[in-house]
């Protein structure tokens, strides 16, 4: 003899557990998507900072090289009168 009440209760309980698991998985997925988005924003910000830093360093390097060239030219043509 089969107890139909037990089968119905068990089925409802399993359905509720499945729905709970599904909601948990969806919540975790949303959290991962948000964390991924925030990480991408941080990476983009760091890349912007690095590019700015590299540009500033390149500008400083070029200015230093120009100063050296001007100094060398001044030394070479110090005695030259226009």
Secondary structure, DSSP 8 states (H G I E B T S, - for coil): ---HHHHHHHHHHHHHHHHHHHHHHHHHHHHHHHHHHHHHHHHHHHHHHHHHHHHHHHHHHHHHHHHHHHHHHHHHTTT---
